[in-house]
């Protein structure tokens, strides 16, 4: 049996995304990374190609496909070598809107999901707070119901697409402390009392706009509640499953690009009468990282297969894939950068730039420490 189990339809989709990445992203990638933003129009272009609703119901403009297509989408978009662009687009189509697709009312889907799939409205996910990062159950942003409205107060940080979003899929506290008091609201960013704080400057994924968000007595219609009140925590935990797989694919694809650029340099760079690629010390070091990258990719593919088949072990393997890929990135990127010598310190070189923020993948969507605890609980049991 071939693995991964890809078909001619998958190949055609891959070809389509590759052309899009080469035409719409690659020529501008460095400029957008320097500007720390990419044009809003790219959401519309991606939406027009059907890339922002790959896994969503066709009734709302989606394609009704599975996670294999999401993986292919990421692998090909990453050929443009802009983590920031891919993160911004994935927040739109896999992270901020997935919970609406899964749990939102029909009205919410028509009002917010449909235009998001088209790229006409930009989405952000508001979970992380200054005092509650990985501890989602400890979030404090509150939503107090009064009649037909919720009054929202609080703040969020590290919010991708935060400066440009038309709406925020917001995790709020509507009840008691702990996970049972958490709900999810769709908050339009034109709501009085909503403000964008600082635009945060990151050490990686520069082209994605990341911000602090503030909510001061924001009146949000009660109809914007996603699912049932107090049931937001399990919805968010399920959402993280897809987000972690997305980050594993981004990390694997970014490492592929770093390695390909490094190999091209090694084959051309002459030192002491021979190329770096012919020197055993570098051939063997590169063989090691190539082997580890292949192992990471196959683990990510296995996790994808389990998700697509509904296997109960999917949670464990998604966490494993995210953990392995993000920790491997911290070894692979500096190893490749070392091969470039002095050029590995020059920002004009892609490999040198790629080593910035090497811990980012091990932090986003749950730290490596959280991934280890999830794996341990599911395979060993609670401490």
C-alpha positions as CSV (number, residue, x, y, z in Angstrom):
1,X,0.0,0.0,0.0
2,X,1.4,3.4,-1.0
3,X,1.9,5.9,1.9
4,X,0.8,8.5,2.0
5,X,-2.4,7.4,0.2
6,X,-2.5,10.2,-2.4
7,X,-4.4,10.2,-5.6
8,X,-4.4,11.9,-9.0
9,X,-6.8,14.5,-7.4
10,X,-4.2,15.2,-4.8
11,X,-1.6,15.7,-7.4
12,X,-3.7,18.1,-9.4
13,X,-4.4,20.1,-6.3
14,X,-0.7,20.2,-5.5
15,X,0.1,21.5,-8.9
16,X,-2.6,24.2,-8.6
17,X,-1.3,25.4,-5.2
18,X,2.3,25.4,-6.4
19,X,1.5,27.6,-9.3
20,X,-0.4,30.0,-7.0
21,X,2.6,30.1,-4.6
22,X,5.1,30.7,-7.4
23,X,2.9,33.5,-9.0
24,X,1.3,35.2,-6.0
25,X,3.7,34.8,-3.1
26,X,7.2,33.9,-4.1
27,X,8.0,37.2,-6.0
28,X,7.0,39.3,-3.0
29,X,8.0,37.1,-0.1
30,X,11.1,38.9,0.9
31,X,9.5,42.3,0.6
32,X,6.5,41.2,2.7
33,X,8.8,39.7,5.4
34,X,10.7,43.0,5.6
35,X,7.5,45.0,5.7
36,X,6.2,42.6,8.4
37,X,2.8,42.4,6.6
38,X,1.3,41.1,3.4
39,X,-1.6,42.6,1.4
40,X,-5.1,41.9,2.4
41,X,-5.8,41.2,-1.2
42,X,-4.0,37.9,-0.9
43,X,-6.9,36.5,1.2
44,X,-9.3,37.3,-1.7
45,X,-7.0,35.6,-4.2
46,X,-6.6,32.5,-2.1
47,X,-10.3,32.5,-1.5
48,X,-11.0,32.7,-5.2
49,X,-8.9,29.5,-5.7
50,X,-10.8,27.7,-3.0
51,X,-7.9,27.5,-0.6
52,X,-9.6,29.0,2.4
53,X,-12.3,26.4,2.8
54,X,-10.5,23.2,1.8
55,X,-12.1,21.1,4.6
56,X,-15.3,23.0,5.0
57,X,-18.8,22.0,3.9
58,X,-19.6,22.9,0.3
59,X,-22.9,24.4,1.6
60,X,-20.8,27.3,2.8
61,X,-18.4,27.6,-0.1
62,X,-15.9,25.0,1.1
63,X,-14.6,22.0,-0.8
64,X,-15.5,19.2,1.7
65,X,-12.0,17.6,1.6
66,X,-9.8,16.2,4.3
67,X,-6.5,17.0,6.1
68,X,-4.4,15.5,3.3
69,X,-5.4,18.5,1.2
70,X,-4.6,20.9,4.1
71,X,-1.2,19.3,4.3
72,X,-0.6,19.6,0.5
73,X,-1.8,23.2,0.7
74,X,0.8,24.0,3.3
75,X,3.6,22.1,1.7
76,X,3.2,24.0,-1.6
77,X,2.5,27.4,-0.1
78,X,5.8,27.0,1.9
79,X,7.8,26.8,-1.3
80,X,7.5,30.6,-1.4
81,X,9.6,30.5,1.8
82,X,7.4,32.9,3.9
83,X,6.3,31.4,7.1
84,X,4.4,34.6,8.0
85,X,2.2,34.4,4.9
86,X,1.3,30.8,5.4
87,X,0.6,31.3,9.1
88,X,-1.7,34.2,8.3
89,X,-3.6,32.2,5.7
90,X,-3.8,29.1,7.9
91,X,-5.3,31.1,10.8
92,X,-8.0,32.1,8.3
93,X,-8.8,28.7,7.0
94,X,-7.9,26.2,9.7
95,X,-7.8,27.9,13.0
96,X,-10.1,30.9,13.6
97,X,-12.9,29.6,11.4
98,X,-12.9,25.9,12.2
99,X,-14.7,26.2,15.5
100,X,-17.5,28.3,13.7
101,X,-17.8,25.6,11.1
102,X,-18.0,22.8,13.7
103,X,-20.2,24.5,16.3
104,X,-21.6,27.7,15.0
105,X,-25.3,28.3,14.2
106,X,-26.5,28.5,10.7
107,X,-26.7,32.3,11.0
108,X,-23.2,32.6,12.2
109,X,-21.9,30.4,9.4
110,X,-23.7,32.5,6.8
111,X,-22.6,35.8,8.3
112,X,-19.0,35.1,9.1
113,X,-17.8,31.7,7.7
114,X,-19.0,32.2,4.2
115,X,-17.2,35.5,3.6
116,X,-14.1,34.2,5.4
117,X,-14.0,31.3,3.0
118,X,-14.2,33.8,0.1
119,X,-11.4,35.9,1.6
120,X,-13.8,38.8,1.9
121,X,-13.5,39.0,5.7
122,X,-10.3,38.3,7.7
123,X,-10.4,36.2,10.8
124,X,-8.3,36.1,14.0
125,X,-8.4,33.7,16.9
126,X,-8.4,35.3,20.4
127,X,-7.3,32.8,23.0
128,X,-3.8,33.7,24.4
129,X,-3.7,36.2,27.2
130,X,-0.8,38.0,29.0
131,X,-1.4,35.8,32.1
132,X,-2.7,32.6,30.4
133,X,-0.8,31.2,27.5
134,X,-0.8,27.4,27.4
135,X,-3.2,27.4,30.4
136,X,-6.3,28.0,28.4
137,X,-8.5,27.1,31.4
138,X,-7.0,30.1,33.3
139,X,-8.1,32.8,30.8
140,X,-9.8,35.9,32.3
141,X,-11.3,37.9,29.5
142,X,-15.0,38.0,30.6
143,X,-18.3,38.0,28.9
144,X,-21.3,38.9,31.1
145,X,-24.7,38.3,29.6
146,X,-27.4,41.0,30.0
147,X,-30.5,40.1,28.0
148,X,-29.6,39.7,24.4
149,X,-26.0,40.9,24.6
150,X,-22.7,39.9,26.2
151,X,-20.5,42.6,27.6
152,X,-16.9,41.7,27.0
153,X,-13.9,43.0,28.9
154,X,-10.3,41.9,28.8
155,X,-7.3,41.5,26.6
156,X,-5.5,39.1,24.3
157,X,-2.0,38.9,23.0
158,X,0.1,37.3,20.3
159,X,-3.0,37.4,18.0
160,X,-2.2,36.6,14.4
161,X,-4.1,38.7,11.9
162,X,-5.0,40.9,14.9
163,X,-4.4,44.2,13.1
164,X,-6.4,43.4,10.0
165,X,-9.2,41.1,11.3
166,X,-12.8,41.8,10.6
167,X,-13.8,39.5,13.4
168,X,-12.2,37.6,16.3
169,X,-13.3,34.1,17.3
170,X,-12.9,34.9,21.0
171,X,-12.5,32.6,24.0
172,X,-14.2,34.2,27.0
173,X,-15.1,33.4,30.6
174,X,-18.9,33.3,31.0
175,X,-19.0,31.3,34.2
176,X,-17.0,29.7,37.0
177,X,-13.3,29.4,37.1
178,X,-11.7,26.5,35.2
179,X,-12.6,25.0,31.9
180,X,-16.4,24.7,32.5
181,X,-16.8,28.5,32.5
182,X,-15.3,29.1,29.1
183,X,-17.4,30.0,26.0
184,X,-16.6,31.2,22.4
185,X,-18.0,34.4,20.8
186,X,-17.6,35.9,17.4
187,X,-16.7,39.5,18.0
188,X,-16.7,42.0,15.1
189,X,-13.8,44.3,15.2
190,X,-16.0,47.3,14.5
191,X,-17.7,46.8,17.9
192,X,-17.4,49.9,20.1
193,X,-14.8,49.3,22.8
194,X,-12.6,47.0,20.7
195,X,-9.1,48.4,20.1
196,X,-5.9,47.0,18.7
197,X,-2.9,47.7,20.9
198,X,0.7,47.3,19.9
199,X,1.6,45.5,16.7
200,X,4.1,43.0,18.0
201,X,7.5,42.6,16.3
202,X,8.5,39.0,16.1
203,X,11.8,37.2,15.5
204,X,10.1,34.8,12.9
205,X,7.0,34.6,10.7
206,X,7.5,38.4,10.1
207,X,4.9,38.8,7.4
208,X,2.0,37.7,9.6
209,X,0.6,40.7,11.5
210,X,0.5,40.0,15.2
211,X,-1.1,42.2,17.9
212,X,-2.5,42.9,21.3
213,X,-6.2,43.2,21.4
214,X,-8.3,45.0,24.0
215,X,-12.0,44.7,24.9
216,X,-13.7,47.4,27.0
217,X,-17.4,47.0,27.6
218,X,-17.8,45.6,24.1
219,X,-21.5,44.8,23.5
220,X,-21.7,41.6,21.4
221,X,-25.1,40.1,20.4
222,X,-25.9,36.9,22.2
223,X,-26.6,35.2,18.9
224,X,-22.8,35.4,18.3
225,X,-22.2,32.7,20.8
226,X,-20.6,29.7,19.2
227,X,-22.2,26.5,20.5
228,X,-23.5,26.3,24.0
229,X,-22.4,28.6,26.8
230,X,-19.8,27.0,29.0
231,X,-18.9,24.5,26.3
232,X,-16.0,26.4,24.7
233,X,-13.1,24.6,26.4
234,X,-13.6,21.2,24.6
235,X,-14.3,23.0,21.3
236,X,-11.0,24.9,21.7
237,X,-9.1,21.7,22.6
238,X,-10.4,20.0,19.5
239,X,-9.5,23.0,17.5
240,X,-5.9,22.7,18.8
241,X,-5.6,19.3,17.2
242,X,-5.8,20.7,13.7
243,X,-3.7,23.7,14.6
244,X,-0.9,21.5,15.9
245,X,-1.0,19.4,12.7
246,X,-0.8,22.7,10.7
247,X,2.3,23.7,12.6
248,X,4.0,20.3,12.1
249,X,3.4,20.7,8.3
250,X,4.8,24.3,8.3
251,X,7.9,23.3,10.3
252,X,8.5,20.2,8.1
253,X,8.1,22.3,4.9
254,X,10.3,25.1,6.2
255,X,13.0,22.6,7.0
256,X,12.7,21.2,3.5
257,X,13.3,24.6,2.1
258,X,16.2,25.3,4.4
259,X,17.8,22.0,3.5
260,X,17.4,22.5,-0.2
261,X,19.0,25.9,-0.1
262,X,21.8,24.5,2.0
263,X,22.4,21.7,-0.4
264,X,22.5,24.1,-3.3
265,X,25.1,26.2,-1.5
266,X,27.2,23.1,-0.5
267,X,27.4,21.9,-4.1
268,X,28.7,25.3,-5.4
269,X,30.9,26.4,-2.5
270,X,34.6,25.5,-3.0
271,X,36.9,25.3,0.0
272,X,40.5,24.0,-0.2
273,X,40.0,22.8,-3.8
274,X,36.8,20.9,-3.3
275,X,33.1,21.7,-2.7
276,X,31.6,21.4,0.7
277,X,29.2,18.8,-0.6
278,X,32.2,16.4,-1.3
279,X,33.6,16.8,2.2
280,X,32.8,13.7,4.4
281,X,32.2,15.8,7.5
282,X,29.5,17.8,5.9
283,X,28.1,14.9,3.8
284,X,27.5,12.9,7.0
285,X,26.1,15.8,9.0
286,X,23.7,16.6,6.1
287,X,22.8,12.9,5.9
288,X,21.8,13.0,9.5
289,X,19.4,16.0,9.2
290,X,18.0,14.6,6.0
291,X,17.2,11.3,7.8
292,X,15.6,13.2,10.7
293,X,13.5,15.3,8.4
294,X,12.2,12.3,6.6
295,X,11.2,10.8,9.9
296,X,9.5,14.0,10.9
297,X,7.5,14.1,7.6
298,X,6.4,10.5,7.9
299,X,5.3,11.0,11.5
300,X,3.3,14.0,10.4
301,X,1.8,12.0,7.5
302,X,0.9,9.2,9.9
303,X,-0.9,11.7,12.2
304,X,-2.8,13.0,9.2
305,X,-3.9,9.5,8.3
306,X,-5.2,8.9,11.8
307,X,-7.1,12.2,11.8
308,X,-8.7,11.4,8.4
309,X,-9.8,7.9,9.5
310,X,-11.1,9.1,12.9
311,X,-8.6,6.9,14.8
312,X,-8.8,7.7,18.6
313,X,-5.0,7.7,18.7
314,X,-4.9,10.8,16.4
315,X,-4.5,13.2,19.4
316,X,-1.4,11.4,20.6
317,X,0.3,11.3,17.2
318,X,-0.6,14.9,16.3
319,X,1.1,15.9,19.5
320,X,4.1,13.7,18.7
321,X,4.3,15.1,15.1
322,X,4.2,18.7,16.4
323,X,6.7,18.0,19.1
324,X,9.2,16.2,16.9
325,X,9.0,18.7,14.0
326,X,9.4,21.7,16.3
327,X,12.3,20.3,18.2
328,X,14.0,19.1,15.0
329,X,13.8,22.6,13.6
330,X,15.9,23.8,16.5
331,X,18.7,21.4,15.5
332,X,18.4,21.4,11.7
333,X,18.3,25.2,11.1
334,X,21.5,26.0,13.0
335,X,23.3,23.0,11.5
336,X,22.5,24.2,8.0
337,X,23.4,27.8,8.9
338,X,26.8,26.6,10.1
339,X,27.6,25.2,6.7
340,X,27.3,28.6,5.2
341,X,30.1,30.0,7.3
342,X,30.2,33.8,7.3
343,X,27.3,33.9,4.9
344,X,25.2,32.3,7.6
345,X,25.3,35.6,9.5
346,X,24.1,37.6,6.5
347,X,20.4,38.5,6.3
348,X,20.5,38.4,2.5
349,X,20.8,34.6,2.7
350,X,17.5,32.7,3.3
351,X,19.1,30.1,5.5
352,X,20.6,32.8,7.8
353,X,17.2,34.5,8.1
354,X,15.5,31.2,8.7
355,X,17.5,30.6,11.9
356,X,15.8,33.5,13.6
357,X,13.3,32.5,16.3
358,X,14.2,28.9,16.1
359,X,12.0,28.2,19.2
360,X,8.9,29.6,17.7
361,X,7.5,26.2,16.5
362,X,8.1,24.7,19.9
363,X,5.9,27.4,21.5
364,X,3.0,28.1,19.2
365,X,-0.2,26.0,19.6
366,X,1.1,24.5,22.8
367,X,4.7,24.4,24.0
368,X,6.9,21.3,23.6
369,X,6.4,20.8,27.4
370,X,2.7,20.7,26.9
371,X,3.0,18.2,24.0
372,X,5.1,15.9,26.2
373,X,2.5,16.0,28.9
374,X,-0.3,15.2,26.5
375,X,1.7,12.3,25.1
376,X,2.6,11.1,28.6
377,X,-1.0,11.3,29.9
378,X,-2.3,9.4,26.9
379,X,0.4,6.7,26.9
380,X,1.5,6.5,30.5
381,X,-1.4,7.9,32.5
382,X,-1.8,10.9,34.8
383,X,1.0,11.5,37.3
